Amino acid sequence: MGVSSSTNNDKAAEHAFIRSLGDRYPLGDAELRKWCWCYTALRHRSSPLSSGSRSADLSALAVWSVIYNNPGQLTSNYNALKERIDSAGKVSRTLSIIEEHIFPNGLSSRIMGGLGLSVNNQKLPQQPTPFPKPTATNEEIYAWEYSYYAINSCISPEGISFELQDFLEGISSSCGRRGSRSSLSRLFNLASLSNDQGRKAANASELIDIAYRLTVATSYLLQVAKAKGGTDSNSEDWKSFVPSNDATSIQSMVNSLLNAAKRQRERSGSFGYSSYPAAGQYTTNSSSSNTTNNGNNTVYIEEFLEWAETTVPMMASSLSTFLHVLFNFFCQKNEGNTHRFPPGVTPLLMPALSIDLTDKKPTSSGSVSPLSYFFTEANTSPDLFALASTSITLASGRFHRLFSSEADGLSCNRLMNGLIGYGGPTLIIIRSKDIKGKCGAGMFGAFTYSPWDQESGDFYGNSDSFLFRLGPDPMGVYRPKGEKSNFMFFNPEARSKGYDQLAWGIGFGGTAQEPRLYIDEILDGSTAKDKDLTFENGPLLSNIDVSNSYCGFEVEAIEAFGVGSSQVIEDAMNARVEHRKEAQKRIRNAMKGAKAAFLEDMQSGLVGAKVFKHRDEMRGRDGGCDMEKEG
């Protein structure tokens, strides 16, 4: 009948063992038990899938993670067991597609190495997998699961094995539980080439490409995990997640890392490791992530850590997010829309795009414009990945389009109308035109966390704002440096009646007369300077002719997005609705006030006096007034 009382000693020993692990690894008791069992199953059991194979690769680890169950009277039944096996097949098929079409060659093996496991064909004693029959009672299944999911083999008087220690440390660090710096180090190791003079080195292009592809793969995993029926329901879905083989698409991020590494070496006096061209002079020669390092793309781990922590801090979550989705989101209890990330783990995802249709009119064909002028391939856009890597707010959730010059017209007034009253974080992206002899075409913009809730001649906002450049020159992210707090500026000419001598339009940094990034209200005098007292110094425009001080640009396209979770965006949109209602109310009140005053003047006889006041004034002038003379 169920589990015998003689197992109490085993339970006590297991609890003591798990508690001892909890003192060493930043994982919960349930997680520690799960990973101890998965480690044992990976080494000793044959796969529960129809293939029956036993391997120690990433797919096998994901399968065992989905198969695992903490036995209990309310969770042990045949249908639940079958659903876990079906989900295991689902994750195995999905990972096969990722390894074939999204990952660079060998990445899964390197991930396993980072988890303290090696892919090999070492022969270990196999334990048979006699799964219960459909006719088994829940009590029989509970008894079977209690035995099947036991972790007694991990408990030894000699203590935990070195192999299991390495595995649990690999899980802790790679899944983000040791902090962002440890996660970045694990990511760096996936591209590590060798130790030059005792220092870890990696190819910068391969390193950025791995982080990018991990994030794309995570988006695909999420789509499949949430879909009913798995990858078989629509076998073509994966095609929209296949990254381009053109490595130049992420070259601006690579060049940003190389420039940062060069500056570090100049500060420390460490020359001679690699040669670097000057910023903005990088060639975009096609080279894949598997290309042999030519000596010019080598960076060291301390250089990568400093660059990532200041420029793209969310890149630290690229590996941990992928592993958490792979190991947890296909489990039975997580199917549907109940997926959650554990406390302390902030995911990096490719943001979903959506459109604000409040003021939009469909075209003659009945459709609306594309989701974005800038992110035409939303599932694989390197620019979207670059932006998501810069901030927690941009790292997951949605980019909800509030304005697009492609759909709404190249009008700053319409841009301002889309922003004013919006009660949440926003992102403005600009593409400038190529102006021969002055500056080249490029992408840049600004992120603001504070809502656009006021028209004012004064700056407002907070230090969560930053400016950025996406390319084609090296990527730059310019955060507040603490000297000034001129973060955001919204001053339409209609507010000031043109008398305040301030810039009319939208601005960031600089002064109210000359903002650093300035979107002119008539788009005729927009500027993008490379320094001010609010944000860190650095160029926003690309291919600038350094022989002159030109900082103006012409707008080719501009878009504004509300960013964040769906709830944040919904609340912000509601705030804009309320702001517009209040604005309309003020207009109506003003019109009512003017009408009431007019009627009062009519009733009191003042209207006639006011209307003909000019005639009375004329009578007192020299020469009289001939207006009353008869013809």
C-alpha positions as CSV (number, residue, x, y, z in Angstrom):
1,M,0.0,0.0,0.0
2,G,1.9,3.1,-1.2
3,V,5.3,3.8,0.2
4,S,6.3,1.7,3.3
5,S,7.1,3.5,6.6
6,S,10.6,1.9,6.4
7,T,11.5,4.7,3.9
8,N,11.3,7.3,6.6
9,N,15.1,7.0,7.2
10,D,15.7,7.4,3.5
11,K,13.6,10.6,3.5
12,A,15.5,12.0,6.4
13,A,18.8,11.3,4.8
14,E,17.6,12.9,1.6
15,H,16.4,16.1,3.4
16,A,19.7,16.3,5.2
17,F,21.6,15.9,1.9
18,I,19.5,18.6,0.1
19,R,20.0,21.0,3.0
20,S,23.7,20.5,2.8
21,L,23.7,21.4,-0.9
22,G,21.5,24.4,-0.2
23,D,24.4,25.9,1.9
24,R,26.7,25.7,-1.2
25,Y,24.5,26.4,-4.2
26,P,22.0,29.3,-4.7
27,L,19.1,26.9,-5.7
28,G,15.9,26.0,-3.9
29,D,15.5,22.6,-2.3
30,A,13.1,21.4,-5.1
31,E,15.6,22.6,-7.7
32,L,18.5,20.8,-6.1
33,R,16.6,17.6,-5.9
34,K,15.5,17.8,-9.5
35,W,19.0,18.4,-10.8
36,C,20.5,15.6,-8.7
37,W,18.0,13.3,-10.2
38,C,18.5,14.6,-13.8
39,Y,22.3,14.2,-13.3
40,T,21.8,10.5,-12.3
41,A,19.3,9.8,-15.1
42,L,21.5,11.4,-17.7
43,R,24.4,9.1,-16.8
44,H,22.5,5.8,-16.0
45,R,19.1,5.7,-17.7
46,S,18.0,5.1,-21.3
47,S,15.7,7.8,-22.8
48,P,12.0,7.4,-22.1
49,L,11.3,8.5,-25.7
50,S,10.5,5.9,-28.4
51,S,14.1,6.0,-29.7
52,G,15.3,4.5,-26.4
53,S,18.8,6.0,-26.9
54,R,21.0,7.1,-24.1
55,S,23.2,10.1,-24.6
56,A,24.6,12.9,-22.5
57,D,23.8,15.8,-24.9
58,L,21.8,19.0,-24.2
59,S,18.6,17.4,-25.7
60,A,18.8,14.5,-23.3
61,L,19.3,16.8,-20.3
62,A,16.2,18.8,-21.4
63,V,14.2,15.6,-21.8
64,W,15.1,14.5,-18.3
65,S,14.2,17.9,-16.9
66,V,10.7,17.6,-18.4
67,I,10.3,14.0,-17.3
68,Y,11.1,14.8,-13.7
69,N,8.4,14.8,-11.2
70,N,8.4,15.2,-7.4
71,P,6.2,12.3,-6.4
72,G,3.0,13.0,-4.4
73,Q,-0.4,11.5,-3.8
74,L,-2.0,14.3,-5.8
75,T,0.5,14.4,-8.7
76,S,1.2,10.8,-9.5
77,N,-1.2,9.4,-12.1
78,Y,-0.9,7.8,-15.5
79,N,-2.2,10.7,-17.6
80,A,0.2,13.1,-15.9
81,L,3.1,10.7,-16.6
82,K,2.1,10.4,-20.3
83,E,1.8,14.2,-20.6
84,R,5.3,14.6,-19.3
85,I,6.6,12.1,-21.8
86,D,4.8,13.8,-24.6
87,S,6.2,17.2,-23.5
88,A,9.7,15.6,-23.5
89,G,9.3,14.6,-27.1
90,K,8.1,18.2,-27.9
91,V,11.2,19.8,-26.4
92,S,13.5,17.2,-28.1
93,R,12.1,18.0,-31.5
94,T,12.2,21.8,-30.9
95,L,15.9,21.7,-29.8
96,S,16.8,19.6,-32.9
97,I,15.4,22.4,-35.1
98,I,17.3,25.0,-33.1
99,E,20.6,23.1,-33.4
100,E,20.1,22.6,-37.1
101,H,18.9,26.0,-38.1
102,I,19.6,28.6,-35.4
103,F,22.7,27.6,-33.4
104,P,26.2,27.7,-34.8
105,N,27.9,24.4,-35.0
106,G,28.9,22.9,-31.7
107,L,27.2,25.4,-29.5
108,S,25.0,22.8,-27.7
109,S,28.2,20.8,-26.8
110,R,29.8,23.9,-25.5
111,I,26.8,24.7,-23.3
112,M,27.0,21.2,-21.9
113,G,30.6,21.8,-21.1
114,G,29.7,24.9,-19.3
115,L,27.2,22.9,-17.2
116,G,30.1,20.7,-16.1
117,L,29.1,17.9,-18.4
118,S,30.8,16.5,-21.5
119,V,29.1,14.8,-24.4
120,N,30.7,11.4,-24.7
121,N,29.8,7.8,-25.2
122,Q,31.1,6.6,-21.8
123,K,29.5,3.2,-21.0
124,L,27.8,3.4,-17.6
125,P,25.5,0.8,-16.0
126,Q,22.0,1.3,-17.5
127,Q,18.9,1.0,-15.4
128,P,15.8,-0.3,-17.2
129,T,12.8,2.0,-17.6
130,P,9.7,-0.2,-16.9
131,F,7.0,2.4,-17.2
132,P,3.6,1.6,-15.6
133,K,0.8,0.3,-17.8
134,P,-2.3,2.5,-18.5
135,T,-4.3,0.2,-16.2
136,A,-2.1,1.0,-13.2
137,T,-3.8,2.6,-10.2
138,N,-2.7,6.0,-9.0
139,E,-1.4,4.4,-5.8
140,E,0.7,2.0,-7.9
141,I,2.0,4.8,-10.0
142,Y,2.9,6.7,-6.9
143,A,4.8,3.8,-5.5
144,W,6.6,3.4,-8.9
145,E,7.4,7.1,-9.1
146,Y,8.7,7.1,-5.6
147,S,11.3,4.5,-6.6
148,Y,11.9,5.9,-10.1
149,Y,12.6,9.4,-8.9
150,A,14.7,8.5,-5.9
151,I,18.1,10.2,-5.5
152,N,19.6,7.7,-3.1
153,S,22.5,7.1,-5.6
154,C,23.7,10.7,-5.1
155,I,24.0,10.3,-1.3
156,S,27.2,8.8,-0.2
157,P,29.1,8.7,3.1
158,E,32.1,10.0,1.3
159,G,30.2,13.1,0.3
160,I,29.0,14.6,-2.9
161,S,31.0,13.6,-6.0
162,F,33.3,16.1,-7.8
163,E,31.3,15.5,-11.0
164,L,28.0,16.4,-9.3
165,Q,29.6,19.4,-7.7
166,D,30.7,20.7,-11.1
167,F,27.2,20.1,-12.6
168,L,25.4,21.9,-9.8
169,E,27.9,24.8,-10.0
170,G,27.4,24.9,-13.8
171,I,23.6,25.0,-13.4
172,S,23.9,27.8,-10.8
173,S,26.1,30.0,-12.8
174,S,24.8,29.4,-16.3
175,C,21.2,29.8,-15.1
176,G,21.9,33.2,-13.6
177,R,21.8,32.3,-9.9
178,R,25.4,33.6,-9.3
179,G,24.7,37.1,-10.6
180,S,25.2,38.9,-13.9
181,R,29.0,38.9,-13.9
182,S,29.1,35.1,-13.5
183,S,26.5,34.7,-16.2
184,L,28.6,36.9,-18.6
185,S,31.7,34.8,-17.8
186,R,29.8,31.7,-18.7
187,L,28.7,33.3,-21.9
188,F,32.2,34.4,-22.7
189,N,33.5,30.8,-22.2
190,L,31.2,29.6,-25.0
191,A,33.3,31.5,-27.4
192,S,36.6,31.3,-25.6
193,L,39.5,30.4,-27.9
194,S,42.5,30.0,-25.7
195,N,44.4,31.4,-22.8
196,D,46.9,34.0,-24.1
197,Q,49.5,34.8,-21.4
198,G,47.1,33.3,-18.8
199,R,44.1,35.4,-19.9
200,K,40.9,34.1,-21.4
201,A,40.4,35.3,-24.9
202,A,37.5,35.1,-27.4
203,N,36.6,36.2,-30.9
204,A,34.4,39.3,-30.5
205,S,32.3,38.4,-33.6
206,E,31.6,34.9,-32.4
207,L,30.8,36.1,-28.9
208,I,28.2,38.6,-29.9
209,D,26.8,36.2,-32.5
210,I,26.3,33.5,-29.8
211,A,24.4,35.8,-27.5
212,Y,22.2,36.9,-30.4
213,R,21.4,33.4,-31.5
214,L,20.7,32.3,-28.0
215,T,18.1,35.1,-27.7
216,V,16.5,34.2,-31.1
217,A,16.4,30.5,-30.1
218,T,14.7,31.5,-26.8
219,S,11.9,33.3,-28.7
220,Y,11.3,30.2,-30.8
221,L,11.3,28.0,-27.7
222,L,8.7,30.2,-26.1
223,Q,6.5,30.1,-29.1
224,V,6.5,26.3,-29.2
225,A,6.1,26.0,-25.4
226,K,3.0,28.1,-25.5
227,A,1.5,26.4,-28.5
228,K,-0.7,23.4,-28.3
229,G,0.5,20.4,-30.3
230,G,4.1,21.4,-30.4
231,T,6.3,21.7,-33.5
232,D,4.3,19.3,-35.5
233,S,1.2,21.6,-35.6
234,N,3.0,24.0,-38.0
235,S,6.3,22.7,-39.2
236,E,7.2,25.9,-41.0
237,D,7.1,28.2,-38.0
238,W,10.8,27.9,-37.4
239,K,11.7,29.5,-40.7
240,S,10.9,33.0,-39.4
241,F,13.5,32.4,-36.6
242,V,16.5,31.6,-38.8
243,P,19.1,34.3,-38.5
244,S,20.8,35.7,-41.5
245,N,24.3,34.3,-42.3
246,D,25.5,37.9,-43.0
247,A,27.7,38.7,-39.9
248,T,27.7,42.4,-40.9
249,S,24.2,42.8,-39.4
250,I,25.7,42.7,-35.8
251,Q,28.9,44.4,-36.8
252,S,28.2,47.6,-35.0
253,M,27.9,45.8,-31.7
254,V,31.2,43.9,-32.4
255,N,32.9,47.2,-33.3
256,S,31.7,48.8,-30.1
257,L,33.2,45.9,-28.1
258,L,36.5,46.2,-30.0
259,N,36.7,49.9,-29.4
260,A,36.0,49.4,-25.7
261,A,38.8,46.8,-25.5
262,K,41.2,49.2,-27.3
263,R,40.4,51.9,-24.8
264,Q,41.0,49.6,-21.9
265,R,44.4,48.6,-23.3
266,E,45.4,52.2,-23.8
267,R,44.5,53.0,-20.2
268,S,46.5,50.1,-18.9
269,G,49.4,50.5,-21.3
270,S,48.8,46.9,-22.7
271,F,49.6,47.2,-26.3
272,G,50.5,44.6,-28.9
273,Y,47.7,42.0,-28.3
274,S,45.7,43.0,-31.4
275,S,45.6,45.8,-33.9
276,Y,42.5,47.9,-34.3
277,P,41.3,50.3,-36.9
278,A,40.0,53.6,-35.7
279,A,36.3,53.9,-34.7
280,G,34.1,54.2,-37.7
281,Q,36.7,52.7,-40.0
282,Y,35.8,49.1,-39.6
283,T,35.2,47.1,-42.8
284,T,32.1,44.9,-43.0
285,N,33.8,41.9,-44.6
286,S,31.6,38.9,-44.5
287,S,32.8,36.4,-41.8
288,S,30.7,33.9,-40.0
289,S,30.9,33.0,-36.3
290,N,32.9,30.0,-37.3
291,T,35.6,31.9,-39.1
292,T,39.1,31.5,-37.7
293,N,40.2,34.5,-35.7
294,N,42.5,36.7,-37.7
295,G,44.0,38.4,-34.6
296,N,42.0,41.6,-35.0
297,N,38.8,40.5,-33.2
298,T,40.3,39.1,-30.1
299,V,39.0,40.4,-26.7
300,Y,39.8,39.3,-23.2
301,I,37.3,38.4,-20.5
302,E,37.9,41.5,-18.4
303,E,37.4,43.7,-21.5
304,F,34.2,42.0,-22.4
305,L,32.9,42.2,-18.8
306,E,33.4,46.0,-18.6
307,W,31.9,46.6,-22.0
308,A,28.8,44.4,-21.4
309,E,28.1,45.8,-17.9
310,T,28.0,49.4,-19.1
311,T,26.7,49.1,-22.7
312,V,24.5,45.9,-22.9
313,P,24.0,44.7,-19.3
314,M,21.1,42.5,-20.3
315,M,23.3,40.4,-22.5
316,A,24.2,38.6,-19.3
317,S,20.7,37.0,-19.4
318,S,21.0,35.5,-22.9
319,L,22.3,32.1,-21.8
320,S,20.3,31.9,-18.5
321,T,17.0,32.8,-20.2
322,F,17.5,30.2,-22.9
323,L,18.3,27.4,-20.3
324,H,15.4,28.4,-18.0
325,V,12.9,28.2,-20.9
326,L,14.4,25.0,-22.2
327,F,14.4,23.2,-18.8
328,N,11.2,24.6,-17.3
329,F,8.7,26.0,-19.8
330,F,7.8,22.6,-21.4
331,C,6.9,21.0,-18.1
332,Q,3.3,20.0,-17.6
333,K,2.6,22.6,-14.8
334,N,3.9,25.4,-17.0
335,E,2.0,24.7,-20.2
336,G,-0.3,27.4,-21.4
337,N,0.2,31.1,-20.4
338,T,1.4,30.5,-16.8
339,H,5.2,30.7,-17.5
340,R,7.2,32.5,-14.9
341,F,10.8,33.3,-14.3
342,P,12.2,32.8,-10.8
343,P,13.0,35.8,-8.6
344,G,16.3,37.4,-9.4
345,V,16.3,36.1,-13.0
346,T,15.5,38.9,-15.5
347,P,14.9,37.4,-19.0
348,L,16.3,38.7,-22.2
349,L,13.8,38.1,-25.0
350,M,13.2,39.5,-28.5
351,P,10.4,42.0,-27.8
352,A,7.1,41.5,-29.5
353,L,5.9,44.3,-31.8
354,S,2.4,45.7,-31.7
355,I,0.6,48.8,-33.1
356,D,-1.5,51.5,-31.6
357,L,-4.6,51.7,-33.8
358,T,-6.3,54.5,-31.8
359,D,-5.8,57.1,-34.5
360,K,-4.9,54.8,-37.4
361,K,-7.0,54.5,-40.5
362,P,-6.8,51.3,-42.7
363,T,-5.6,51.6,-46.3
364,S,-7.8,51.1,-49.3
365,S,-7.1,47.4,-49.0
366,G,-8.4,47.4,-45.5
367,S,-4.9,46.7,-43.9
368,V,-2.7,48.8,-41.8
369,S,1.0,49.5,-42.2
370,P,3.7,47.0,-41.2
371,L,4.6,46.7,-37.5
372,S,7.8,48.7,-37.9
373,Y,9.9,50.4,-40.5
374,F,13.0,49.5,-38.6
375,F,12.3,46.0,-37.5
376,T,10.9,44.3,-40.6
377,E,12.1,40.8,-39.4
378,A,11.0,41.1,-35.8
379,N,12.0,37.5,-34.8
380,T,15.6,37.9,-35.9
381,S,16.3,41.6,-36.0
382,P,19.9,42.3,-34.7
383,D,18.9,45.9,-34.0
384,L,16.0,44.7,-31.8
385,F,18.4,42.4,-30.0
386,A,20.8,45.3,-29.5
387,L,18.2,47.5,-28.0
388,A,16.8,44.8,-25.8
389,S,20.3,44.2,-24.4
390,T,20.6,47.8,-23.1
391,S,17.9,47.9,-20.4
392,I,15.7,45.8,-18.2
393,T,12.7,47.7,-19.5
394,L,13.6,46.9,-23.2
395,A,14.8,43.3,-22.5
396,S,11.4,41.6,-22.6
397,G,7.7,42.4,-23.2
398,R,6.5,44.5,-26.1
399,F,7.4,47.4,-28.3
400,H,4.0,49.1,-28.9
401,R,4.2,51.5,-31.8
402,L,2.8,54.9,-31.0
403,F,4.0,56.7,-34.1
404,S,5.6,55.8,-37.4
405,S,6.5,58.4,-40.1
406,E,6.0,55.6,-42.6
407,A,2.3,55.3,-41.6
408,D,1.5,58.7,-40.0
409,G,3.6,61.0,-42.2
410,L,6.8,62.7,-41.5
411,S,5.4,65.1,-39.0
412,C,6.8,66.1,-35.6
413,N,3.3,67.4,-34.6
414,R,1.9,63.9,-35.0
415,L,4.8,62.4,-33.2
416,M,4.2,64.8,-30.3
417,N,0.5,63.9,-30.4
418,G,1.3,60.2,-30.1
419,L,3.6,60.8,-27.1
420,I,1.9,63.5,-25.0
421,G,0.0,61.9,-22.1
422,Y,1.5,58.4,-22.6
423,G,2.1,57.2,-19.1
424,G,5.0,54.8,-19.5
425,P,8.5,54.3,-20.8
426,T,9.1,55.2,-24.5
427,L,11.7,54.6,-27.2
428,I,12.3,57.0,-30.1
429,I,14.3,55.7,-33.1
430,I,15.5,57.9,-36.0
431,R,17.1,57.1,-39.3
432,S,19.0,60.1,-40.7
433,K,19.6,60.8,-44.4
434,D,23.0,60.6,-46.0
435,I,24.2,64.2,-46.4
436,K,27.2,64.1,-48.7
437,G,30.3,65.7,-47.1
438,K,28.7,66.0,-43.7
439,C,27.3,62.8,-42.2
440,G,26.1,59.4,-43.4
441,A,22.8,57.6,-43.0
442,G,22.5,56.0,-39.5
443,M,20.1,54.9,-36.7
444,F,20.0,56.5,-33.3
445,G,17.6,57.7,-30.7
446,A,16.6,58.0,-27.1
447,F,15.0,56.0,-24.3
448,T,13.0,57.6,-21.5
449,Y,11.5,55.9,-18.5
450,S,9.4,58.8,-17.4
451,P,6.0,59.5,-19.1
452,W,5.5,62.4,-21.5
453,D,2.9,64.0,-19.2
454,Q,3.6,67.7,-19.6
455,E,4.3,70.4,-22.2
456,S,6.9,72.6,-20.7
457,G,9.8,74.9,-21.3
458,D,11.7,73.0,-18.6
459,F,13.4,69.6,-18.7
460,Y,12.0,66.7,-16.7
461,G,12.4,62.9,-16.4
462,N,14.9,60.8,-14.5
463,S,18.3,59.1,-14.7
464,D,16.8,55.9,-16.3
465,S,17.0,57.8,-19.7
466,F,19.8,57.3,-22.2
467,L,20.8,58.1,-25.8
468,F,22.0,55.5,-28.2
469,R,23.5,54.9,-31.7
470,L,22.8,51.6,-33.4
471,G,24.9,51.9,-36.5
472,P,26.3,51.5,-39.0
473,D,29.2,52.9,-37.0
474,P,30.1,51.2,-33.7
475,M,27.1,51.0,-31.3
476,G,27.0,53.5,-28.5
477,V,24.9,53.8,-25.3
478,Y,25.2,57.1,-23.5
479,R,23.8,57.1,-20.0
480,P,23.4,60.0,-17.5
481,K,26.7,61.0,-15.9
482,G,25.3,62.9,-13.0
483,E,26.4,66.5,-13.8
484,K,23.0,67.7,-15.0
485,S,19.5,66.4,-15.1
486,N,18.2,67.7,-18.4
487,F,16.8,64.4,-19.5
488,M,13.7,65.1,-21.6
489,F,12.1,68.2,-23.1
490,F,8.7,68.7,-24.7
491,N,8.0,72.3,-25.9
492,P,5.5,72.8,-28.8
493,E,5.4,76.3,-30.2
494,A,1.7,76.5,-29.4
495,R,2.4,76.3,-25.7
496,S,4.9,79.2,-25.7
497,K,3.2,81.2,-28.5
498,G,6.7,81.5,-29.9
499,Y,7.9,84.0,-27.2
500,D,10.0,82.0,-24.9
501,Q,13.1,81.9,-27.2
502,L,13.4,78.1,-26.5
503,A,13.7,75.2,-28.9
504,W,10.4,74.1,-30.2
505,G,10.0,70.4,-30.4
506,I,11.4,67.4,-28.5
507,G,14.8,67.3,-26.9
508,F,17.2,65.3,-24.8
509,G,20.2,66.6,-22.9
510,G,21.9,69.9,-23.6
511,T,19.9,73.0,-22.8
512,A,16.4,74.3,-23.5
513,Q,17.8,76.5,-26.2
514,E,20.1,73.9,-27.7
515,P,19.2,70.3,-26.7
516,R,21.9,67.7,-27.5
517,L,19.4,65.5,-29.4
518,Y,16.8,67.8,-30.9
519,I,13.8,66.9,-33.1
520,D,12.7,70.2,-34.5
521,E,8.9,70.8,-34.6
522,I,9.0,71.4,-38.4
523,L,11.9,68.9,-38.9
524,D,14.0,71.7,-40.4
525,G,16.7,72.2,-37.8
526,S,17.1,68.9,-36.0
527,T,20.5,68.3,-34.4
528,A,22.5,65.5,-32.7
529,K,25.6,66.6,-30.8
530,D,28.2,64.3,-29.4
531,K,28.4,65.8,-25.9
532,D,26.5,67.7,-23.2
533,L,26.5,67.8,-19.4
534,T,23.7,65.3,-18.8
535,F,24.6,62.2,-20.9
536,E,27.9,60.5,-21.5
537,N,29.9,61.8,-24.5
538,G,29.8,60.0,-27.8
539,P,28.6,60.4,-31.4
540,L,25.0,59.8,-32.4
541,L,25.4,60.4,-36.1
542,S,27.4,58.0,-38.3
543,N,30.2,58.7,-40.8
544,I,30.7,62.3,-39.5
545,D,33.3,64.4,-41.3
546,V,35.5,65.2,-38.3
547,S,37.0,68.2,-40.2
548,N,33.8,70.3,-39.4
549,S,31.5,70.7,-36.5
550,Y,28.3,69.9,-38.3
551,C,25.7,68.2,-36.0
552,G,22.5,68.7,-38.0
553,F,20.6,65.8,-39.6
554,E,17.7,65.3,-41.9
555,V,15.0,62.8,-40.8
556,E,14.4,59.9,-43.2
557,A,12.2,58.0,-40.9
558,I,11.2,58.1,-37.2
559,E,9.2,55.8,-34.9
560,A,8.1,56.0,-31.3
561,F,7.3,52.9,-29.2
562,G,5.8,52.4,-25.8
563,V,7.9,49.7,-24.2
564,G,7.6,47.2,-21.3
565,S,5.2,44.5,-20.2
566,S,1.7,44.3,-21.6
567,Q,0.3,45.6,-18.3
568,V,2.7,48.6,-18.3
569,I,1.7,49.5,-21.9
570,E,-2.0,49.0,-21.1
571,D,-1.8,51.3,-18.1
572,A,0.2,53.9,-20.1
573,M,-2.3,53.9,-23.0
574,N,-5.1,54.4,-20.5
575,A,-3.2,57.4,-19.0
576,R,-3.0,58.9,-22.5
577,V,-6.8,58.4,-23.0
578,E,-7.4,60.2,-19.7
579,H,-4.9,63.0,-20.7
580,R,-6.8,63.5,-24.0
581,K,-10.1,63.6,-22.2
582,E,-8.8,66.3,-19.8
583,A,-7.4,68.2,-22.7
584,Q,-10.8,68.1,-24.5
585,K,-12.5,69.1,-21.3
586,R,-10.3,72.1,-21.0
587,I,-11.0,73.2,-24.6
588,R,-14.8,72.8,-24.1
589,N,-14.7,74.7,-20.8
590,A,-12.7,77.5,-22.5
591,M,-15.2,77.6,-25.4
592,K,-18.1,77.6,-22.9
593,G,-16.4,80.4,-21.0
594,A,-15.9,82.5,-24.1
595,K,-19.5,81.9,-25.3
596,A,-20.9,82.8,-21.8
597,A,-19.0,86.0,-21.7
598,F,-20.2,86.9,-25.2
599,L,-23.8,86.3,-24.2
600,E,-23.4,88.3,-21.1
601,D,-22.0,91.2,-23.1
602,M,-25.0,90.9,-25.5
603,Q,-27.5,91.1,-22.6
604,S,-25.7,94.0,-20.9
605,G,-25.3,96.0,-24.1
606,L,-21.6,95.8,-23.9
607,V,-21.2,94.0,-27.2
608,G,-22.3,97.0,-29.3
609,A,-20.0,99.2,-27.3
610,K,-17.1,96.8,-27.8
611,V,-17.8,96.2,-31.5
612,F,-18.0,99.9,-32.3
613,K,-15.3,101.0,-29.8
614,H,-12.9,101.7,-32.6
615,R,-15.4,104.1,-34.1
616,D,-15.6,106.1,-30.9
617,E,-11.9,106.2,-30.7
618,M,-11.7,107.5,-34.3
619,R,-14.0,110.4,-33.5
620,G,-11.4,112.0,-31.3
621,R,-8.8,112.1,-34.0
622,D,-7.9,115.0,-36.2
623,G,-10.0,115.2,-39.3
624,G,-13.0,113.7,-37.6
625,C,-14.7,110.5,-38.8
626,D,-16.6,110.4,-42.1
627,M,-18.1,107.0,-41.4
628,E,-21.4,108.5,-40.2
629,K,-21.8,111.1,-43.0
630,E,-24.7,110.4,-45.3
631,G,-23.9,109.7,-48.9
